[in-house]
Amino acid sequence: MIPAVSDKGLRDAHKQVRRDVTKPLVFAADTLVRFKSGRILIHTTSGKLRAFESDSPALIGWLCRFCKPTTLESALAALQPADRAAVLPVVEHLQRGGVLVDGDAPPAGGDEPEILGRAKQHLRLLARSLYELACDVWGFGLHAERQLQLRTGVGVERRLMALLAAIDALRSELTALRRPFIAGQLAALKVAADARDLKLHIGCGQGLLDGWINIDVSPAPLSLNVQWGLPFADASVSRVFVSHLLEHLFFPADVKPFLAEIRRVLAPGGVVRIVVPDIERCIEAYVGNDRSFFANRRETWPWWPPNPTRLEDFLAYAGAGAEPAYLFEAHKYGYDFETLAKVLSDAGFVGTLRSEYMSSDFPDLKVDHVSAVANARYGERYYSLFVEARRAA
């Protein structure tokens, strides 16, 4: 039995909210459920109304139906007729407070670039906030745990566990989207599951190659996160071109699995061509005080900071001290030929050779021109390191 609602504000809520019992409702993504003095509080992180409070387990249990999109009509049908009038003002109060939202509402307004831009901004703030949170926790040590436990009954550790659970839940939902998301794109590209002799351009940006499968983060002909793995059969690929992507992955944690995936999909004798910033040349320019090396960057990349010191320029290019808020866009590591050859060898590649711009023994790998960054140069020299390796025949 659900007790009648006694709060006048809740009883009057139905006068202010239009009710359509056939539309699905669901808890907003930022809904919080808290416990205080034997009562349960439900609200959102951004709602302007006070939290809804109840000490009725039956009512809270019934509200749990809206953990997934559920029509009010079907939810009411699960109640005794005498209880239905009691829950209606509760539902409407939660709607007014933004706790219950339309379960079939379209995505937030705006075109795709605008929506994606907002998501990136949220992620930047989250990444920076998590870093600063870590610094605070380490700075306080056990003091924060003890004080928050005394003040609220919930210390730092349990709050961090709640954050981890929320992130894990979101990642689990996103993981479930991968397979159909990729399958739909491959079908649109007419790439069959048993396709062979494929050519992959990974990290394509806007430079698309005809006859290749052009891969990058969204939007791209094949949009994916390379850390998901490559959605192709073993030994199904003859050529792979990767320009200015490797330095955006953490070394070695993300780089080694990525290279292992490339080797897996390459057929015996297949070749990968990798282009990265040439950190050896950057070091030479720093030591030799080659001002043109650093000055010319701003001609190639107008957004380059106007007055960095040579050391600032070099360390940022090499991936030292990557800013958390820049996420994937920041350089994470720097490569010279020796280091790149070693990590390729560790991944099982053979025959690693240093190449030059638009120079290859394989005509179909003379494709550096498609990459604006690989094209960048100072004088007659290029900023990039060009390397090829193959899977053993």
LINHUSUL-V555632 format. One record per run of one state. SS is the DSSP state (H for helix, E for strand, C for the rest). FROM is the first residue (numbers start at 1). LEN is the number of residues. If there is no record, write none. Layout:
BEGIN
ss=[SS,SS]
from=[FROM,FROM]
len=[LEN,LEN]
END
This chain:
BEGIN
ss=[C,H,C,H,C,E,C,E,C,E,C,E,C,H,C,E,H,C,H,C,E,C,H,C,H,C,H,C,E,C,E,C,E,C,H,C,E,C,H,C,H,E,H,C,H,C,H,C,H,C,H,C,E,C,H,C,E,C,E,C,H,C,H,C,H,C,E,C,E,C,E,C]
from=[1,8,12,13,16,24,28,31,37,39,45,52,55,57,68,70,72,78,81,97,100,103,112,141,142,153,156,189,198,203,213,217,222,224,226,229,237,244,246,249,255,266,279,288,291,296,297,301,310,318,324,330,335,336,337,347,350,357,359,360,363,366,368,371,372,376,377,379,381,383,384,391]
len=[7,4,1,3,8,4,3,6,2,6,7,3,2,11,2,2,6,3,16,3,3,9,29,1,11,3,33,9,5,10,4,5,2,2,3,8,7,2,3,6,11,13,9,3,5,1,4,9,8,6,6,5,1,1,10,3,7,2,1,3,3,2,3,1,4,1,2,2,2,1,7,3]
END
